[in-house]
Amino acid sequence: MKEIEIEQALEEPNTLFIDVRSPGEFAEAHIPGAINIPLFSNDERANVGTIYKQDGQEPAKWLGMQLVSPKIPEMMESIKKEIDQGKNPIIYCWRGGMRSKSVCTFADFSGLPVSRLSGGFKKYRQWVVDHLTPELLPNRFVVLHGMTGVGKTTILHMLKEKGFPILDLEKCAGHRGSVFGGIGKEVHNQKTFESLLVHDLQKVAGLPYVFIEAESRRIGKATQPGFMLEGKKKGIHIILETNVQTRVKRIYDEYVELYQNDPHFQQRVTEAINPIIKRFNPETKVQVLECIQIENYEKLIEILLIDYYDSRYSHKLDEYEGPFHFINVDDQSQAVEEIIQFMKKDPTNMQKTQP
């Protein structure tokens, strides 16, 4: 049985991590890009664990054998399918124990070339913690600021399309940073956020500059490491500006129009508003609840911007060191060109990274 360390596994060509833990464990956190071919279902895992605690290891193993035996042909067929597509499967469980060993043994008997990740997901998680350090930062961040709805994420990805390096923290968090940020997204927990972040940082480590949004320390369920916040404070700061009406439309198009036909959308909006509703005065609170009830989401967005987000934004700028460079984003394509021209003139950047 071939064992492989996480450092080597991450460098192997055509690597496909196969997580054989239960679907619940996989959903909680896994190696980015991994697929789940579970040895046990969530209920089966719970049953085996109960037998282990009550009756000991041998009865638990016997139950495990009974549960797994009928699944072996289908599991091997799934692994073979990936190999036939040119993948290099690396099998892992929680800590490189019995589950991954069993699957690799079956694969060996079936003539399938697989490797087993030494130490399992636990070892990978330690690798993430050890590598998520300031050494992965670029030389400088170019930080895109702007009030909620100005279109920072859109500008960020337009810059990416033109060949400029970016770091998308909202993608890592599975959340777009506002009250509605989790709607239509699979919100990531801290472990998943850190896993995605460390791999994205590796791609930009040491670059002269990287574009990034001025996210708060907390994005959805995840919290940025302190060194990220410090790096952004010392960056080049660009403030994107447009009027309230344009911001309302952009938020409506992104957060409402795509999802409002979902039967649970109104409930999700209510749940999103609940944590902040107490911060409004009584009159505004009534307006907010009425907008949700009659599904007047454009008016709701306008209230949130004027009475909640805009005042908070003005205080956020105090956390950063200037100077600030202002760019109007009524026309987003033109704004991107202005940002590019600004960066070409900025003596702090290095021309060799220009596309």
Secondary structure, DSSP 8 states (H G I E B T S, - for coil): -EEE-HHHHHHSTTEEEEE-S-HHHHHH---TT-EE--SS-HHHHHHHHHHHHHH-HHHHHHHHHHHHGGGHHHHHHHHHHHHHTT-EEEEE-SSS-HHHHHHHHHHHHTT---EEETTHHHHHHHHHHHH-SGGGS-S-EEEEEE-TTS-HHHHHHHHHHTT--EE-HHHHHTS-SSTTTTTTS----HHHHHHHHHHHHHHHTT-S-EEEE---SEETTEE--HHHHHHHHTSEEEEEE--HHHHHHHHIIIIITTTTTSTTHHHHHHHHHTTTGGGS-HHHHHHHHHHHHTT-HHHHHHHHIIIIIHHHHHHHGGGS-S-EEEEE-SSHHHHHHHHHHHHHH-TTS-GGG--
